[in-house]
């Protein structure tokens, strides 16, 4: 895993987008298309903004996937991953080859999972843009995460710390409004990506970053699994990196 520490979140976004964009262009050159997965959330805005300005990528040859989605949200809810990605990225780039949204319809979870898992068999991820949650989750793989499943997408129950982060970021008025379940790309599928770009700014992520770097790789510390990725690049700003020079966590 290659760690890059940037001066601030804007510089982080520029460098993460530049490296990820290079891998996207390479896949298009070699195969004529590229499969890209995106996590959503405030930590990704700078990276998405810079990636949307990348004029050397032919987005019409890119298939876009989401890493996760809440179950039970009404269409257009601001916390929906689809809504977020449209507002902060897809509406800015002029169209992609395909966008594979994840249905939040709680009556169609089995059908949604089957469709997603069938689709992923034909679309191995070239580049995954991800982040680390405040509780150390990857996508919505909260601790203890399922390290054994080989399904591309799974149904998960969200930990309260994960739900509280969503409320604290302003996506919901309170934790009581945050759904308790979600569909997420599995740890196995994320690690199968040819390239993993981790954009993780802000001091509130510092402890989670330390977990990722220093913890044993176990289901209790899902983010630690990215150290097993084929090619993982972790981008931090000075705030999120404040505990990485030796394990400075206080127990």
Phi and psi in degrees as a GROMACS rama.xvg file:
@    title "Ramachandran Plot"
@    xaxis  label "Phi"
@    yaxis  label "Psi"
@TYPE xy
-97.1176  125.155  UNK-2
-106.95  127.973  UNK-3
-120.088  124.797  UNK-4
-105.378  121.03  UNK-5
-105.239  163.011  UNK-6
-65.6848  -39.6665  UNK-7
-153.645  178.876  UNK-8
-68.0343  -27.5458  UNK-9
-69.4462  -42.6199  UNK-10
-65.1413  -36.9984  UNK-11
-59.5543  -47.1096  UNK-12
-60.9015  -40.5702  UNK-13
-62.6276  -46.389  UNK-14
-72.3518  -38.8256  UNK-15
-65.1038  -42.441  UNK-16
-66.816  -38.5844  UNK-17
-63.3611  -45.0281  UNK-18
-70.4165  -45.1868  UNK-19
-62.4158  -40.3127  UNK-20
-61.9345  -36.2944  UNK-21
-62.5357  -41.379  UNK-22
-68.3469  -36.5566  UNK-23
-63.2871  -47.3495  UNK-24
-60.8867  -39.2284  UNK-25
-62.6882  -44.4751  UNK-26
-63.7907  -41.6392  UNK-27
-63.1203  -41.7307  UNK-28
-63.2379  -40.6844  UNK-29
-80.9491  -36.4913  UNK-30
-123.003  -9.45374  UNK-31
86.7401  -1.42284  UNK-32
-159.435  168.438  UNK-33
-145.678  139.03  UNK-34
-104.929  120.738  UNK-35
-126.706  134.435  UNK-36
-111.629  140.449  UNK-37
-125.187  133.61  UNK-38
-89.0584  160.947  UNK-39
-123.919  168.247  UNK-40
131.275  167.073  UNK-41
-60.3673  -30.0126  UNK-42
-66.0731  -16.3061  UNK-43
-99.031  -5.54608  UNK-44
-60.8687  -44.8769  UNK-45
-64.3059  -41.8922  UNK-46
-65.3366  -44.943  UNK-47
-64.2814  -39.6855  UNK-48
-60.3711  -45.6275  UNK-49
-68.5981  -38.2866  UNK-50
-66.3425  -35.2968  UNK-51
-66.263  -24.1026  UNK-52
-86.9219  -3.34711  UNK-53
-74.165  104.518  UNK-54
-82.6571  -8.91853  UNK-55
-88.8308  -0.969058  UNK-56
-99.164  129.246  UNK-57
-87.6158  92.8822  UNK-58
-65.9945  -19.0236  UNK-59
-67.7782  -7.60059  UNK-60
-110.677  16.7998  UNK-61
-114.215  131.43  UNK-62
-99.3021  124.87  UNK-63
-108.308  133.775  UNK-64
-125.604  152.237  UNK-65
-97.4315  149.93  UNK-66
-82.1769  -27.5787  UNK-67
-162.675  167.807  UNK-68
-161.512  139.46  UNK-69
-66.7339  150.58  UNK-70
-96.7343  130.47  UNK-71
100.068  2.66599  UNK-72
-78.5373  143.861  UNK-73
-72.763  153.314  UNK-74
-58.1633  132.587  UNK-75
87.2307  0.320579  UNK-76
-58.5845  139.843  UNK-77
-64.6111  -20.9189  UNK-78
-85.7419  -8.25174  UNK-79
-65.7757  136.168  UNK-80
-62.0926  -37.9074  UNK-81
-63.2141  -46.8254  UNK-82
-58.943  -47.1197  UNK-83
-59.8453  -46.7794  UNK-84
-68.6671  -36.1322  UNK-85
-62.8137  -46.5525  UNK-86
-70.0681  -32.5932  UNK-87
-106.991  -2.69334  UNK-88
-151.288  -61.9583  UNK-89
-60.6114  -37.9276  UNK-90
-70.5017  -8.99388  UNK-91
-100.298  -10.5141  UNK-92
-113.215  -0.669304  UNK-93
82.1905  18.1663  UNK-94
106.8  146.252  UNK-95
-123.295  171.156  UNK-96
-64.9718  -43.1818  UNK-97
-157.918  148.378  UNK-98
-126.979  120.81  UNK-99
-103.025  86.2254  UNK-100
-68.6767  157.291  UNK-101
-106.688  120.896  UNK-102
-66.3598  136.906  UNK-103
-98.1324  8.35923  UNK-104
-68.0882  114.501  UNK-105
-70.2038  -13.1034  UNK-106
-89.3474  -5.36184  UNK-107
-127.165  29.2365  UNK-108
-62.1979  -46.4064  UNK-109
-61.6433  -44.0174  UNK-110
-64.857  -40.2084  UNK-111
-63.2759  -44.6415  UNK-112
-63.5271  -42.3407  UNK-113
-61.9944  -44.8205  UNK-114
-62.6041  -45.7451  UNK-115
-63.3813  -45.5661  UNK-116
-67.5566  -35.5254  UNK-117
-65.9114  -41.714  UNK-118
-63.7399  -41.0784  UNK-119
-66.9419  -23.0254  UNK-120
-62.135  -27.3579  UNK-121
-102.047  -1.81245  UNK-122
-136.706  67.5681  UNK-123
-60.3419  138.625  UNK-124
-73.4553  128.386  UNK-125
-84.1182  -47.5278  UNK-126
-134.677  126.864  UNK-127
-114.921  120.46  UNK-128
-95.1348  113.979  UNK-129
-131.783  177.135  UNK-130
-143.294  178.499  UNK-131
-115.053  128.543  UNK-132
-74.5923  162.799  UNK-133
-61.8912  -25.6169  UNK-134
-96.0617  11.625  UNK-135
85.2468  12.5298  UNK-136
-76.8114  159.444  UNK-137
-116.611  128.327  UNK-138
50.5993  -129.037  UNK-139
-108.794  29.7081  UNK-140
-83.5397  84.2806  UNK-141
-75.6453  156.547  UNK-142
-71.6313  140.591  UNK-143
-80.6157  122.22  UNK-144
-81.7667  156.708  UNK-145
-84.2232  103.76  UNK-146
-89.2826  -5.9511  UNK-147
-97.8871  -33.1002  UNK-148
-62.8546  143.657  UNK-149
-108.051  3.9757  UNK-150
-65.4126  142.93  UNK-151
-68.9083  -41.9542  UNK-152
-126.276  143.135  UNK-153
-138.052  160.465  UNK-154
-90.8616  133.454  UNK-155
-132.6  155.048  UNK-156
-98.6827  131.733  UNK-157
-83.7106  135.369  UNK-158
-70.629  150.575  UNK-159
-60.7373  -35.2038  UNK-160
-62.9871  -36.2479  UNK-161
-68.7848  -41.9485  UNK-162
-67.1968  -37.127  UNK-163
-65.3828  -37.4233  UNK-164
-59.4938  -40.7192  UNK-165
-63.1734  -40.5961  UNK-166
-69.6311  -41.1015  UNK-167
-65.4923  -28.5508  UNK-168
-80.8027  -6.38446  UNK-169
93.2714  8.00337  UNK-170
-75.0016  -24.1344  UNK-171
-135.575  156.949  UNK-172
-71.9846  -30.6572  UNK-173
-155.383  167.276  UNK-174
-63.252  -26.0257  UNK-175
-65.1305  -22.4466  UNK-176
-86.8137  -13.9071  UNK-177
-77.0228  126.233  UNK-178
-56.2218  153.921  UNK-179
-94.759  -11.8182  UNK-180
-131.049  159.178  UNK-181
-156.006  161.548  UNK-182
-101.317  132.523  UNK-183
-136.757  150.374  UNK-184
-66.8332  136.637  UNK-185
-74.5819  162.592  UNK-186
-57.5131  -44.5715  UNK-187
-57.0799  -45.0646  UNK-188
-69.8224  -40.0248  UNK-189
-59.71  -46.2015  UNK-190
-69.4177  -17.242  UNK-191
-78.4588  -10.7315  UNK-192
-61.6846  140.898  UNK-193
-64.8809  -35.5361  UNK-194
-139.151  133.268  UNK-195
-116.935  122.042  UNK-196
-109.801  114.044  UNK-197
-105.635  112.735  UNK-198
-102.096  113.139  UNK-199
-139.356  82.2596  UNK-200
-92.1307  174.366  UNK-201
85.9269  142.87  UNK-202
-64.7862  -28.7315  UNK-203
-62.9573  -14.7515  UNK-204
-97.9852  1.38981  UNK-205
-60.6087  -45.2177  UNK-206
-66.044  -37.82  UNK-207
-66.0847  -37.4101  UNK-208
-62.9302  -43.2475  UNK-209
-62.1724  -39.4134  UNK-210
-58.1486  -45.5209  UNK-211
-59.1795  -42.2518  UNK-212
-83.8392  -38.1727  UNK-213
-107.378  -22.5446  UNK-214
-69.745  155.243  UNK-215
-62.3477  149.699  UNK-216
-81.4554  97.0334  UNK-217
-141.534  164.399  UNK-218
-58.6536  -21.8575  UNK-219
-75.6156  -12.5143  UNK-220
-133.919  73.9119  UNK-221
-54.2551  -39.6196  UNK-222
-64.0275  -24.2925  UNK-223
-60.7092  -22.4197  UNK-224
-63.6972  -22.8083  UNK-225
-66.0808  -15.4785  UNK-226
-67.786  -13.8599  UNK-227
-96.2003  1.03799  UNK-228
-63.1249  154.551  UNK-229
-60.9718  -43.8374  UNK-230
-152.556  100.165  UNK-231
-113.88  130.921  UNK-232
-121.032  117.834  UNK-233
-103.715  117.356  UNK-234
-106.599  123.519  UNK-235
-121.732  157.825  UNK-236
-103.631  179.528  UNK-237
-64.0299  -29.8356  UNK-238
-71.5387  -48.2476  UNK-239
-71.8473  -19.2996  UNK-240
-93.0017  5.86962  UNK-241
-66.4967  -14.6565  UNK-242
-111.715  9.49231  UNK-243
-90.6595  -9.55592  UNK-244
-87.7815  75.2367  UNK-245
85.7708  154.154  UNK-246
-76.6594  101.985  UNK-247
-99.1736  11.8228  UNK-248
-67.543  148.436  UNK-249
-104.498  128.376  UNK-250
